[in-house]
Structures are given as C-alpha cells and as structure tokens.
Amino acid sequence: MIIGVLVFLIIGFIELMIVQIMIYPALRARYEQAKVTASQGIDPARIMNFVKFQSLVLMPIIGFYVGNSFQAVGG
C-alpha cells in the first residue's frame, strides 16, 4: 500500500510541475488578454487549485487503493 501511495504521489508531483511550468503561464496570459475584451472565462487560479487537489490528494488516495496490486506484482 505504501509503495502505491508513494508512486502515485510522485506522479502527482510530476504532473503538478508540468502544469505549473508549461500550461499555467499560457492559461494566465490568455486570461489576462481576454480580460481586456471582457470575455474571460474561468480564472486560471481556480484551475490550478483543482490540479493541486487532484495531484496531491486524489492521486495518493488512488495509490492507496491500487497499492495492493503493486504488492502482488512485487512479491
């Protein structure tokens, strides 16, 4: 179980880093440009809060439940 939690937590951290470095700046720039024309949609900060929750909370919970299958493979 612990191995599954750690594996999925590491995957969540990697996902969070990729989103923060590659996707969030583009979302933020597009949002700021859309604010000028009053056609903005969802604030990118809300999207980032969801990604953080998913990466740091949901992924380890999934890893906890999937961890038993990792133990079966490892021996």
All heavy atoms as a GROMACS GRO file, in nm:
protein
  584
    1MET      N    1   0.082  -0.119   0.000
    1MET     CA    2   0.000   0.000   0.000
    1MET      C    3   0.086   0.126   0.000
    1MET      O    4   0.057   0.217  -0.075
    1MET     CB    5  -0.092   0.000   0.121
    1MET     CG    6  -0.216  -0.083   0.102
    1MET     SD    7  -0.332  -0.060   0.235
    1MET     CE    8  -0.260  -0.168   0.358
    2ILE      N    9   0.186   0.129   0.084
    2ILE     CA   10   0.271   0.248   0.096
    2ILE      C   11   0.343   0.275  -0.035
    2ILE      O   12   0.357   0.390  -0.076
    2ILE     CB   13   0.372   0.232   0.212
    2ILE    CG1   14   0.298   0.214   0.344
    2ILE    CG2   15   0.465   0.351   0.219
    2ILE    CD1   16   0.212   0.330   0.386
    3ILE      N   17   0.386   0.169  -0.102
    3ILE     CA   18   0.455   0.186  -0.230
    3ILE      C   19   0.361   0.251  -0.331
    3ILE      O   20   0.401   0.341  -0.404
    3ILE     CB   21   0.503   0.049  -0.284
    3ILE    CG1   22   0.594  -0.020  -0.184
    3ILE    CG2   23   0.567   0.065  -0.420
    3ILE    CD1   24   0.737   0.019  -0.190
    4GLY      N   25   0.237   0.207  -0.335
    4GLY     CA   26   0.139   0.264  -0.427
    4GLY      C   27   0.115   0.412  -0.399
    4GLY      O   28   0.107   0.494  -0.491
    5VAL      N   29   0.105   0.447  -0.270
    5VAL     CA   30   0.085   0.588  -0.233
    5VAL      C   31   0.204   0.670  -0.278
    5VAL      O   32   0.188   0.779  -0.337
    5VAL     CB   33   0.063   0.601  -0.080
    5VAL    CG1   34   0.064   0.746  -0.038
    5VAL    CG2   35  -0.066   0.534  -0.038
    6LEU      N   36   0.325   0.621  -0.254
    6LEU     CA   37   0.445   0.696  -0.293
    6LEU      C   38   0.456   0.710  -0.444
    6LEU      O   39   0.491   0.818  -0.495
    6LEU     CB   40   0.569   0.630  -0.235
    6LEU     CG   41   0.586   0.641  -0.084
    6LEU    CD1   42   0.707   0.562  -0.038
    6LEU    CD2   43   0.597   0.785  -0.041
    7VAL      N   44   0.427   0.604  -0.516
    7VAL     CA   45   0.435   0.609  -0.663
    7VAL      C   46   0.336   0.711  -0.717
    7VAL      O   47   0.371   0.796  -0.800
    7VAL     CB   48   0.411   0.469  -0.724
    7VAL    CG1   49   0.386   0.478  -0.873
    7VAL    CG2   50   0.526   0.377  -0.694
    8PHE      N   51   0.214   0.706  -0.670
    8PHE     CA   52   0.113   0.799  -0.720
    8PHE      C   53   0.138   0.942  -0.672
    8PHE      O   54   0.105   1.037  -0.742
    8PHE     CB   55  -0.027   0.751  -0.683
    8PHE     CG   56  -0.082   0.651  -0.780
    8PHE    CD1   57  -0.040   0.520  -0.778
    8PHE    CD2   58  -0.176   0.689  -0.874
    8PHE    CE1   59  -0.090   0.427  -0.868
    8PHE    CE2   60  -0.226   0.598  -0.965
    8PHE     CZ   61  -0.183   0.466  -0.962
    9LEU      N   62   0.197   0.959  -0.554
    9LEU     CA   63   0.233   1.092  -0.508
    9LEU      C   64   0.343   1.151  -0.596
    9LEU      O   65   0.338   1.269  -0.633
    9LEU     CB   66   0.278   1.088  -0.362
    9LEU     CG   67   0.311   1.223  -0.298
    9LEU    CD1   68   0.188   1.313  -0.298
    9LEU    CD2   69   0.363   1.202  -0.157
   10ILE      N   70   0.440   1.070  -0.632
   10ILE     CA   71   0.546   1.117  -0.722
   10ILE      C   72   0.488   1.152  -0.859
   10ILE      O   73   0.523   1.256  -0.917
   10ILE     CB   74   0.658   1.011  -0.733
   10ILE    CG1   75   0.733   1.003  -0.601
   10ILE    CG2   76   0.753   1.044  -0.847
   10ILE    CD1   77   0.829   0.886  -0.591
   11ILE      N   78   0.398   1.070  -0.909
   11ILE     CA   79   0.332   1.101  -1.036
   11ILE      C   80   0.254   1.232  -1.024
   11ILE      O   81   0.256   1.316  -1.116
   11ILE     CB   82   0.239   0.985  -1.079
   11ILE    CG1   83   0.322   0.863  -1.117
   11ILE    CG2   84   0.150   1.026  -1.195
   11ILE    CD1   85   0.240   0.738  -1.138
   12GLY      N   86   0.188   1.253  -0.911
   12GLY     CA   87   0.114   1.377  -0.888
   12GLY      C   88   0.206   1.498  -0.886
   12GLY      O   89   0.172   1.604  -0.941
   13PHE      N   90   0.322   1.487  -0.820
   13PHE     CA   91   0.418   1.597  -0.818
   13PHE      C   92   0.469   1.629  -0.959
   13PHE      O   93   0.481   1.745  -0.996
   13PHE     CB   94   0.538   1.565  -0.728
   13PHE     CG   95   0.516   1.600  -0.584
   13PHE    CD1   96   0.533   1.504  -0.486
   13PHE    CD2   97   0.481   1.727  -0.546
   13PHE    CE1   98   0.515   1.534  -0.353
   13PHE    CE2   99   0.462   1.759  -0.413
   13PHE     CZ  100   0.478   1.663  -0.316
   14ILE      N  101   0.498   1.526  -1.036
   14ILE     CA  102   0.545   1.548  -1.173
   14ILE      C  103   0.437   1.616  -1.256
   14ILE      O  104   0.465   1.711  -1.330
   14ILE     CB  105   0.589   1.414  -1.236
   14ILE    CG1  106   0.716   1.363  -1.166
   14ILE    CG2  107   0.612   1.429  -1.385
   14ILE    CD1  108   0.754   1.221  -1.202
   15GLU      N  109   0.314   1.571  -1.240
   15GLU     CA  110   0.204   1.633  -1.312
   15GLU      C  111   0.189   1.780  -1.272
   15GLU      O  112   0.173   1.867  -1.358
   15GLU     CB  113   0.074   1.559  -1.281
   15GLU     CG  114  -0.048   1.624  -1.339
   15GLU     CD  115  -0.177   1.565  -1.286
   15GLU    OE1  116  -0.174   1.494  -1.183
   15GLU    OE2  117  -0.281   1.590  -1.348
   16LEU      N  118   0.198   1.809  -1.144
   16LEU     CA  119   0.185   1.946  -1.095
   16LEU      C  120   0.297   2.034  -1.149
   16LEU      O  121   0.272   2.148  -1.192
   16LEU     CB  122   0.185   1.948  -0.942
   16LEU     CG  123   0.163   2.082  -0.875
   16LEU    CD1  124   0.028   2.140  -0.915
   16LEU    CD2  125   0.172   2.066  -0.724
   17MET      N  126   0.419   1.983  -1.152
   17MET     CA  127   0.531   2.061  -1.206
   17MET      C  128   0.511   2.090  -1.354
   17MET      O  129   0.535   2.203  -1.399
   17MET     CB  130   0.663   1.987  -1.185
   17MET     CG  131   0.710   1.988  -1.043
   17MET     SD  132   0.870   1.909  -1.009
   17MET     CE  133   0.914   1.824  -1.154
   18ILE      N  134   0.467   1.992  -1.430
   18ILE     CA  135   0.445   2.012  -1.573
   18ILE      C  136   0.338   2.118  -1.596
   18ILE      O  137   0.353   2.207  -1.680
   18ILE     CB  138   0.409   1.880  -1.642
   18ILE    CG1  139   0.532   1.789  -1.646
   18ILE    CG2  140   0.353   1.903  -1.782
   18ILE    CD1  141   0.502   1.648  -1.692
   19VAL      N  142   0.229   2.109  -1.521
   19VAL     CA  143   0.121   2.206  -1.539
   19VAL      C  144   0.167   2.346  -1.500
   19VAL      O  145   0.140   2.443  -1.571
   19VAL     CB  146  -0.004   2.164  -1.458
   19VAL    CG1  147  -0.107   2.274  -1.454
   19VAL    CG2  148  -0.065   2.039  -1.517
   20GLN      N  149   0.240   2.359  -1.387
   20GLN     CA  150   0.284   2.490  -1.343
   20GLN      C  151   0.386   2.552  -1.437
   20GLN      O  152   0.386   2.673  -1.458
   20GLN     CB  153   0.345   2.482  -1.203
   20GLN     CG  154   0.242   2.484  -1.094
   20GLN     CD  155   0.305   2.493  -0.958
   20GLN    OE1  156   0.406   2.431  -0.931
   20GLN    NE2  157   0.243   2.570  -0.871
   21ILE      N  158   0.472   2.472  -1.494
   21ILE     CA  159   0.579   2.526  -1.578
   21ILE      C  160   0.533   2.547  -1.722
   21ILE      O  161   0.566   2.649  -1.783
   21ILE     CB  162   0.702   2.432  -1.574
   21ILE    CG1  163   0.764   2.435  -1.434
   21ILE    CG2  164   0.804   2.472  -1.678
   21ILE    CD1  165   0.870   2.330  -1.413
   22MET      N  166   0.455   2.457  -1.777
   22MET     CA  167   0.425   2.461  -1.920
   22MET      C  168   0.285   2.513  -1.953
   22MET      O  169   0.268   2.582  -2.053
   22MET     CB  170   0.444   2.323  -1.981
   22MET     CG  171   0.585   2.270  -1.966
   22MET     SD  172   0.604   2.106  -2.031
   22MET     CE  173   0.617   2.144  -2.204
   23ILE      N  174   0.186   2.481  -1.873
   23ILE     CA  175   0.048   2.511  -1.910
   23ILE      C  176  -0.004   2.637  -1.842
   23ILE      O  177  -0.068   2.720  -1.906
   23ILE     CB  178  -0.042   2.391  -1.879
   23ILE    CG1  179   0.003   2.271  -1.964
   23ILE    CG2  180  -0.189   2.422  -1.904
   23ILE    CD1  181  -0.063   2.142  -1.931
   24TYR      N  182   0.025   2.656  -1.713
   24TYR     CA  183  -0.030   2.769  -1.639
   24TYR      C  184   0.009   2.905  -1.698
   24TYR      O  185  -0.078   2.993  -1.709
   24TYR     CB  186   0.009   2.762  -1.492
   24TYR     CG  187  -0.046   2.876  -1.410
   24TYR    CD1  188  -0.182   2.881  -1.381
   24TYR    CD2  189   0.035   2.977  -1.364
   24TYR    CE1  190  -0.234   2.986  -1.308
   24TYR    CE2  191  -0.016   3.082  -1.291
   24TYR     CZ  192  -0.151   3.085  -1.262
   24TYR     OH  193  -0.202   3.189  -1.190
   25PRO      N  194   0.136   2.928  -1.737
   25PRO     CA  195   0.167   3.060  -1.794
   25PRO      C  196   0.086   3.093  -1.919
   25PRO      O  197   0.042   3.207  -1.937
   25PRO     CB  198   0.316   3.049  -1.828
   25PRO     CG  199   0.368   2.946  -1.734
   25PRO     CD  200   0.256   2.848  -1.718
   26ALA      N  201   0.062   2.995  -2.004
   26ALA     CA  202  -0.020   3.019  -2.123
   26ALA      C  203  -0.165   3.048  -2.086
   26ALA      O  204  -0.228   3.137  -2.144
   26ALA     CB  205  -0.012   2.900  -2.216
   27LEU      N  206  -0.218   2.974  -1.990
   27LEU     CA  207  -0.354   3.000  -1.944
   27LEU      C  208  -0.366   3.140  -1.885
   27LEU      O  209  -0.464   3.211  -1.911
   27LEU     CB  210  -0.395   2.897  -1.838
   27LEU     CG  211  -0.431   2.758  -1.883
   27LEU    CD1  212  -0.459   2.669  -1.762
   27LEU    CD2  213  -0.552   2.761  -1.974
   28ARG      N  214  -0.267   3.178  -1.806
   28ARG     CA  215  -0.270   3.309  -1.741
   28ARG      C  216  -0.263   3.422  -1.844
   28ARG      O  217  -0.337   3.520  -1.835
   28ARG     CB  218  -0.154   3.321  -1.642
   28ARG     CG  219  -0.168   3.435  -1.549
   28ARG     CD  220  -0.280   3.403  -1.456
   28ARG     NE  221  -0.300   3.506  -1.360
   28ARG     CZ  222  -0.418   3.529  -1.305
   28ARG    NH1  223  -0.520   3.459  -1.338
   28ARG    NH2  224  -0.433   3.621  -1.216
   29ALA      N  225  -0.174   3.407  -1.942
   29ALA     CA  226  -0.161   3.510  -2.045
   29ALA      C  227  -0.290   3.522  -2.126
   29ALA      O  228  -0.336   3.634  -2.155
   29ALA     CB  229  -0.044   3.477  -2.136
   30ARG      N  230  -0.349   3.409  -2.162
   30ARG     CA  231  -0.474   3.413  -2.238
   30ARG      C  232  -0.586   3.475  -2.156
   30ARG      O  233  -0.669   3.550  -2.207
   30ARG     CB  234  -0.511   3.272  -2.282
   30ARG     CG  235  -0.630   3.269  -2.376
   30ARG     CD  236  -0.659   3.132  -2.426
   30ARG     NE  237  -0.545   3.084  -2.503
   30ARG     CZ  238  -0.531   2.959  -2.543
   30ARG    NH1  239  -0.623   2.870  -2.511
   30ARG    NH2  240  -0.427   2.922  -2.612
   31TYR      N  241  -0.590   3.445  -2.026
   31TYR     CA  242  -0.692   3.501  -1.938
   31TYR      C  243  -0.677   3.652  -1.926
   31TYR      O  244  -0.775   3.726  -1.932
   31TYR     CB  245  -0.683   3.435  -1.800
   31TYR     CG  246  -0.782   3.487  -1.700
   31TYR    CD1  247  -0.916   3.449  -1.707
   31TYR    CD2  248  -0.743   3.572  -1.598
   31TYR    CE1  249  -1.008   3.496  -1.615
   31TYR    CE2  250  -0.834   3.619  -1.505
   31TYR     CZ  251  -0.966   3.581  -1.514
   31TYR     OH  252  -1.057   3.627  -1.423
   32GLU      N  253  -0.553   3.700  -1.910
   32GLU     CA  254  -0.529   3.844  -1.899
   32GLU      C  255  -0.566   3.915  -2.030
   32GLU      O  256  -0.621   4.024  -2.027
   32GLU     CB  257  -0.384   3.871  -1.862
   32GLU     CG  258  -0.345   3.827  -1.723
   32GLU     CD  259  -0.423   3.897  -1.613
   32GLU    OE1  260  -0.459   4.015  -1.630
   32GLU    OE2  261  -0.449   3.833  -1.510
   33GLN      N  262  -0.536   3.853  -2.142
   33GLN     CA  263  -0.574   3.912  -2.272
   33GLN      C  264  -0.726   3.916  -2.286
   33GLN      O  265  -0.780   4.013  -2.337
   33GLN     CB  266  -0.512   3.830  -2.386
   33GLN     CG  267  -0.540   3.886  -2.523
   33GLN     CD  268  -0.475   4.021  -2.545
   33GLN    OE1  269  -0.370   4.048  -2.489
   33GLN    NE2  270  -0.536   4.102  -2.626
   34ALA      N  271  -0.795   3.813  -2.239
   34ALA     CA  272  -0.941   3.809  -2.250
   34ALA      C  273  -1.006   3.908  -2.155
   34ALA      O  274  -1.117   3.956  -2.183
   34ALA     CB  275  -0.991   3.668  -2.223
   35LYS      N  276  -0.941   3.942  -2.045
   35LYS     CA  277  -0.997   4.041  -1.953
   35LYS      C  278  -1.009   4.177  -2.020
   35LYS      O  279  -1.099   4.254  -1.989
   35LYS     CB  280  -0.911   4.053  -1.827
   35LYS     CG  281  -0.940   3.944  -1.728
   35LYS     CD  282  -0.867   3.948  -1.597
   35LYS     CE  283  -0.794   4.067  -1.555
   35LYS     NZ  284  -0.726   4.051  -1.426
   36VAL      N  285  -0.920   4.207  -2.113
   36VAL     CA  286  -0.924   4.335  -2.183
   36VAL      C  287  -1.052   4.345  -2.266
   36VAL      O  288  -1.113   4.452  -2.275
   36VAL     CB  289  -0.800   4.351  -2.273
   36VAL    CG1  290  -0.809   4.474  -2.358
   36VAL    CG2  291  -0.674   4.352  -2.188
   37THR      N  292  -1.094   4.236  -2.325
   37THR     CA  293  -1.214   4.236  -2.408
   37THR      C  294  -1.338   4.192  -2.331
   37THR      O  295  -1.444   4.176  -2.392
   37THR     CB  296  -1.194   4.142  -2.529
   37THR    OG1  297  -1.173   4.010  -2.482
   37THR    CG2  298  -1.077   4.186  -2.614
   38ALA      N  299  -1.326   4.172  -2.202
   38ALA     CA  300  -1.437   4.130  -2.115
   38ALA      C  301  -1.498   3.998  -2.161
   38ALA      O  302  -1.618   3.978  -2.154
   38ALA     CB  303  -1.543   4.238  -2.104
   39SER      N  304  -1.414   3.907  -2.206
   39SER     CA  305  -1.464   3.776  -2.249
   39SER      C  306  -1.394   3.663  -2.176
   39SER      O  307  -1.382   3.553  -2.229
   39SER     CB  308  -1.444   3.761  -2.400
   39SER     OG  309  -1.307   3.762  -2.431
   40GLN      N  310  -1.344   3.692  -2.055
   40GLN     CA  311  -1.270   3.590  -1.982
   40GLN      C  312  -1.363   3.481  -1.932
   40GLN      O  313  -1.481   3.502  -1.914
   40GLN     CB  314  -1.192   3.652  -1.865
   40GLN     CG  315  -1.276   3.697  -1.748
   40GLN     CD  316  -1.320   3.841  -1.758
   40GLN    OE1  317  -1.318   3.899  -1.864
   40GLN    NE2  318  -1.362   3.897  -1.647
   41GLY      N  319  -1.304   3.367  -1.912
   41GLY     CA  320  -1.378   3.252  -1.862
   41GLY      C  321  -1.337   3.223  -1.718
   41GLY      O  322  -1.332   3.312  -1.634
   42ILE      N  323  -1.303   3.099  -1.692
   42ILE     CA  324  -1.263   3.056  -1.558
   42ILE      C  325  -1.124   3.110  -1.527
   42ILE      O  326  -1.033   3.103  -1.610
   42ILE     CB  327  -1.264   2.903  -1.549
   42ILE    CG1  328  -1.405   2.850  -1.572
   42ILE    CG2  329  -1.212   2.856  -1.414
   42ILE    CD1  330  -1.412   2.699  -1.577
   43ASP      N  331  -1.108   3.159  -1.406
   43ASP     CA  332  -0.978   3.209  -1.362
   43ASP      C  333  -0.878   3.093  -1.355
   43ASP      O  334  -0.910   2.987  -1.298
   43ASP     CB  335  -0.994   3.273  -1.224
   43ASP     CG  336  -0.869   3.340  -1.175
   43ASP    OD1  337  -0.775   3.358  -1.255
   43ASP    OD2  338  -0.865   3.376  -1.056
   44PRO      N  339  -0.759   3.109  -1.413
   44PRO     CA  340  -0.660   3.002  -1.408
   44PRO      C  341  -0.620   2.962  -1.266
   44PRO      O  342  -0.578   2.848  -1.245
   44PRO     CB  343  -0.541   3.060  -1.484
   44PRO     CG  344  -0.598   3.163  -1.572
   44PRO     CD  345  -0.716   3.218  -1.498
   45ALA      N  346  -0.634   3.050  -1.170
   45ALA     CA  347  -0.604   3.014  -1.032
   45ALA      C  348  -0.699   2.905  -0.982
   45ALA      O  349  -0.658   2.816  -0.906
   45ALA     CB  350  -0.612   3.137  -0.942
   46ARG      N  351  -0.823   2.910  -1.025
   46ARG     CA  352  -0.918   2.805  -0.986
   46ARG      C  353  -0.880   2.672  -1.049
   46ARG      O  354  -0.890   2.567  -0.986
   46ARG     CB  355  -1.060   2.844  -1.028
   46ARG     CG  356  -1.111   2.964  -0.950
   46ARG     CD  357  -1.248   3.002  -0.993
   46ARG     NE  358  -1.342   2.904  -0.942
   46ARG     CZ  359  -1.470   2.900  -0.976
   46ARG    NH1  360  -1.517   2.987  -1.062
   46ARG    NH2  361  -1.549   2.809  -0.925
   47ILE      N  362  -0.834   2.677  -1.174
   47ILE     CA  363  -0.790   2.555  -1.241
   47ILE      C  364  -0.668   2.498  -1.168
   47ILE      O  365  -0.660   2.376  -1.146
   47ILE     CB  366  -0.758   2.583  -1.388
   47ILE    CG1  367  -0.886   2.622  -1.463
   47ILE    CG2  368  -0.692   2.462  -1.454
   47ILE    CD1  369  -0.863   2.674  -1.602
   48MET      N  370  -0.574   2.584  -1.128
   48MET     CA  371  -0.455   2.537  -1.056
   48MET      C  372  -0.492   2.479  -0.920
   48MET      O  373  -0.431   2.380  -0.877
   48MET     CB  374  -0.355   2.651  -1.040
   48MET     CG  375  -0.275   2.679  -1.164
   48MET     SD  376  -0.189   2.535  -1.231
   48MET     CE  377  -0.077   2.496  -1.099
   49ASN      N  378  -0.589   2.537  -0.852
   49ASN     CA  379  -0.633   2.480  -0.724
   49ASN      C  380  -0.687   2.339  -0.744
   49ASN      O  381  -0.660   2.250  -0.664
   49ASN     CB  382  -0.737   2.569  -0.658
   49ASN     CG  383  -0.677   2.692  -0.598
   49ASN    OD1  384  -0.559   2.696  -0.565
   49ASN    ND2  385  -0.758   2.797  -0.586
   50PHE      N  386  -0.763   2.318  -0.850
   50PHE     CA  387  -0.814   2.184  -0.879
   50PHE      C  388  -0.701   2.088  -0.911
   50PHE      O  389  -0.700   1.974  -0.864
   50PHE     CB  390  -0.914   2.189  -0.996
   50PHE     CG  391  -0.958   2.052  -1.039
   50PHE    CD1  392  -1.046   1.978  -0.961
   50PHE    CD2  393  -0.908   1.995  -1.154
   50PHE    CE1  394  -1.085   1.851  -1.000
   50PHE    CE2  395  -0.945   1.868  -1.193
   50PHE     CZ  396  -1.034   1.795  -1.116
   51VAL      N  397  -0.603   2.133  -0.991
   51VAL     CA  398  -0.490   2.046  -1.027
   51VAL      C  399  -0.409   2.010  -0.903
   51VAL      O  400  -0.366   1.896  -0.886
   51VAL     CB  401  -0.402   2.113  -1.135
   51VAL    CG1  402  -0.272   2.037  -1.156
   51VAL    CG2  403  -0.478   2.125  -1.266
   52LYS      N  404  -0.388   2.107  -0.813
   52LYS     CA  405  -0.315   2.079  -0.688
   52LYS      C  406  -0.390   1.977  -0.604
   52LYS      O  407  -0.329   1.884  -0.550
   52LYS     CB  408  -0.294   2.207  -0.609
   52LYS     CG  409  -0.191   2.298  -0.668
   52LYS     CD  410  -0.179   2.426  -0.588
   52LYS     CE  411  -0.086   2.524  -0.655
   52LYS     NZ  412  -0.081   2.652  -0.584
   53PHE      N  413  -0.521   1.994  -0.591
   53PHE     CA  414  -0.600   1.900  -0.513
   53PHE      C  415  -0.594   1.760  -0.574
   53PHE      O  416  -0.572   1.662  -0.503
   53PHE     CB  417  -0.746   1.948  -0.507
   53PHE     CG  418  -0.837   1.852  -0.436
   53PHE    CD1  419  -0.834   1.843  -0.297
   53PHE    CD2  420  -0.924   1.771  -0.506
   53PHE    CE1  421  -0.917   1.755  -0.231
   53PHE    CE2  422  -1.006   1.682  -0.441
   53PHE     CZ  423  -1.004   1.674  -0.302
   54GLN      N  424  -0.608   1.754  -0.706
   54GLN     CA  425  -0.605   1.626  -0.774
   54GLN      C  426  -0.468   1.560  -0.763
   54GLN      O  427  -0.458   1.441  -0.738
   54GLN     CB  428  -0.645   1.647  -0.921
   54GLN     CG  429  -0.651   1.522  -1.003
   54GLN     CD  430  -0.525   1.499  -1.083
   54GLN    OE1  431  -0.454   1.592  -1.119
   54GLN    NE2  432  -0.497   1.376  -1.111
   55SER      N  433  -0.361   1.639  -0.778
   55SER     CA  434  -0.226   1.583  -0.776
   55SER      C  435  -0.181   1.542  -0.637
   55SER      O  436  -0.114   1.440  -0.621
   55SER     CB  437  -0.127   1.685  -0.831
   55SER     OG  438  -0.155   1.714  -0.965
   56LEU      N  439  -0.214   1.622  -0.537
   56LEU     CA  440  -0.160   1.600  -0.403
   56LEU      C  441  -0.254   1.526  -0.308
   56LEU      O  442  -0.209   1.477  -0.204
   56LEU     CB  443  -0.118   1.734  -0.342
   56LEU     CG  444  -0.015   1.812  -0.425
   56LEU    CD1  445   0.011   1.947  -0.360
   56LEU    CD2  446   0.113   1.734  -0.442
   57VAL      N  447  -0.383   1.517  -0.343
   57VAL     CA  448  -0.477   1.448  -0.255
   57VAL      C  449  -0.536   1.325  -0.324
   57VAL      O  450  -0.528   1.214  -0.270
   57VAL     CB  451  -0.589   1.545  -0.210
   57VAL    CG1  452  -0.693   1.471  -0.127
   57VAL    CG2  453  -0.531   1.661  -0.130
   58LEU      N  454  -0.595   1.344  -0.441
   58LEU     CA  455  -0.662   1.232  -0.506
   58LEU      C  456  -0.565   1.125  -0.555
   58LEU      O  457  -0.595   1.005  -0.545
   58LEU     CB  458  -0.749   1.282  -0.621
   58LEU     CG  459  -0.871   1.365  -0.582
   58LEU    CD1  460  -0.949   1.406  -0.707
   58LEU    CD2  461  -0.961   1.289  -0.488
   59MET      N  462  -0.453   1.166  -0.612
   59MET     CA  463  -0.357   1.068  -0.663
   59MET      C  464  -0.307   0.974  -0.552
   59MET      O  465  -0.304   0.853  -0.572
   59MET     CB  466  -0.241   1.136  -0.734
   59MET     CG  467  -0.279   1.201  -0.866
   59MET     SD  468  -0.327   1.085  -0.993
   59MET     CE  469  -0.168   1.027  -1.045
   60PRO      N  470  -0.265   1.026  -0.434
   60PRO     CA  471  -0.224   0.932  -0.328
   60PRO      C  472  -0.338   0.842  -0.278
   60PRO      O  473  -0.315   0.726  -0.244
   60PRO     CB  474  -0.174   1.023  -0.216
   60PRO     CG  475  -0.130   1.146  -0.287
   60PRO     CD  476  -0.227   1.163  -0.400
   61ILE      N  477  -0.461   0.894  -0.278
   61ILE     CA  478  -0.574   0.810  -0.238
   61ILE      C  479  -0.593   0.697  -0.338
   61ILE      O  480  -0.614   0.580  -0.299
   61ILE     CB  481  -0.702   0.895  -0.223
   61ILE    CG1  482  -0.689   0.986  -0.102
   61ILE    CG2  483  -0.826   0.806  -0.211
   61ILE    CD1  484  -0.801   1.087  -0.087
   62ILE      N  485  -0.583   0.729  -0.466
   62ILE     CA  486  -0.591   0.624  -0.568
   62ILE      C  487  -0.477   0.525  -0.550
   62ILE      O  488  -0.496   0.404  -0.560
   62ILE     CB  489  -0.589   0.687  -0.710
   62ILE    CG1  490  -0.718   0.765  -0.734
   62ILE    CG2  491  -0.571   0.580  -0.816
   62ILE    CD1  492  -0.716   0.850  -0.859
   63GLY      N  493  -0.356   0.576  -0.522
   63GLY     CA  494  -0.242   0.489  -0.499
   63GLY      C  495  -0.261   0.398  -0.379
   63GLY      O  496  -0.213   0.285  -0.378
   64PHE      N  497  -0.331   0.447  -0.278
   64PHE     CA  498  -0.359   0.365  -0.160
   64PHE      C  499  -0.444   0.244  -0.198
   64PHE      O  500  -0.420   0.132  -0.153
   64PHE     CB  501  -0.429   0.449  -0.054
   64PHE     CG  502  -0.461   0.374   0.071
   64PHE    CD1  503  -0.360   0.344   0.162
   64PHE    CD2  504  -0.589   0.333   0.099
   64PHE    CE1  505  -0.389   0.274   0.278
   64PHE    CE2  506  -0.619   0.263   0.214
   64PHE     CZ  507  -0.518   0.234   0.304
   65TYR      N  508  -0.545   0.267  -0.282
   65TYR     CA  509  -0.633   0.158  -0.322
   65TYR      C  510  -0.570   0.066  -0.427
   65TYR      O  511  -0.599  -0.052  -0.432
   65TYR     CB  512  -0.766   0.211  -0.372
   65TYR     CG  513  -0.850   0.267  -0.260
   65TYR    CD1  514  -0.877   0.402  -0.251
   65TYR    CD2  515  -0.900   0.184  -0.160
   65TYR    CE1  516  -0.951   0.454  -0.147
   65TYR    CE2  517  -0.974   0.233  -0.056
   65TYR     CZ  518  -1.000   0.369  -0.050
   65TYR     OH  519  -1.073   0.419   0.054
   66VAL      N  520  -0.484   0.121  -0.512
   66VAL     CA  521  -0.421   0.043  -0.616
   66VAL      C  522  -0.293  -0.023  -0.562
   66VAL      O  523  -0.241  -0.115  -0.624
   66VAL     CB  524  -0.391   0.132  -0.739
   66VAL    CG1  525  -0.317   0.058  -0.847
   66VAL    CG2  526  -0.518   0.190  -0.794
   67GLY      N  527  -0.244   0.021  -0.447
   67GLY     CA  528  -0.119  -0.028  -0.391
   67GLY      C  529  -0.118  -0.177  -0.367
   67GLY      O  530  -0.012  -0.241  -0.374
   68ASN      N  531  -0.232  -0.236  -0.340
   68ASN     CA  532  -0.236  -0.381  -0.319
   68ASN      C  533  -0.195  -0.457  -0.443
   68ASN      O  534  -0.131  -0.561  -0.434
   68ASN     CB  535  -0.377  -0.423  -0.275
   68ASN     CG  536  -0.409  -0.374  -0.136
   68ASN    OD1  537  -0.319  -0.352  -0.055
   68ASN    ND2  538  -0.536  -0.355  -0.110
   69SER      N  539  -0.230  -0.405  -0.559
   69SER     CA  540  -0.189  -0.473  -0.682
   69SER      C  541  -0.040  -0.460  -0.704
   69SER      O  542   0.022  -0.548  -0.763
   69SER     CB  543  -0.267  -0.419  -0.802
   69SER     OG  544  -0.236  -0.284  -0.824
   70PHE      N  545   0.023  -0.352  -0.659
   70PHE     CA  546   0.168  -0.339  -0.668
   70PHE      C  547   0.237  -0.441  -0.579
   70PHE      O  548   0.339  -0.496  -0.614
   70PHE     CB  549   0.215  -0.198  -0.627
   70PHE     CG  550   0.188  -0.093  -0.730
   70PHE    CD1  551   0.142   0.032  -0.692
   70PHE    CD2  552   0.211  -0.116  -0.864
   70PHE    CE1  553   0.118   0.129  -0.786
   70PHE    CE2  554   0.188  -0.020  -0.960
   70PHE     CZ  555   0.142   0.104  -0.920
   71GLN      N  556   0.182  -0.468  -0.462
   71GLN     CA  557   0.240  -0.568  -0.373
   71GLN      C  558   0.230  -0.706  -0.434
   71GLN      O  559   0.321  -0.786  -0.420
   71GLN     CB  560   0.168  -0.568  -0.238
   71GLN     CG  561   0.219  -0.464  -0.142
   71GLN     CD  562   0.152  -0.476  -0.007
   71GLN    OE1  563   0.040  -0.526   0.002
   71GLN    NE2  564   0.220  -0.429   0.094
   72ALA      N  565   0.122  -0.735  -0.503
   72ALA     CA  566   0.105  -0.865  -0.567
   72ALA      C  567   0.207  -0.886  -0.678
   72ALA      O  568   0.260  -0.996  -0.695
   72ALA     CB  569  -0.036  -0.879  -0.622
   73VAL      N  570   0.242  -0.780  -0.749
   73VAL     CA  571   0.340  -0.790  -0.857
   73VAL      C  572   0.480  -0.805  -0.797
   73VAL      O  573   0.561  -0.884  -0.844
   73VAL     CB  574   0.333  -0.665  -0.948
   73VAL    CG1  575   0.449  -0.663  -1.046
   73VAL    CG2  576   0.201  -0.663  -1.022
   74GLY      N  577   0.509  -0.730  -0.690
   74GLY     CA  578   0.642  -0.731  -0.630
   74GLY      C  579   0.673  -0.856  -0.550
   74GLY      O  580   0.788  -0.891  -0.528
   75GLY      N  581   0.575  -0.925  -0.507
   75GLY     CA  582   0.602  -1.048  -0.435
   75GLY      C  583   0.539  -1.049  -0.305
   75GLY      O  584   0.518  -1.055  -0.207
   0.00000   0.00000   0.00000
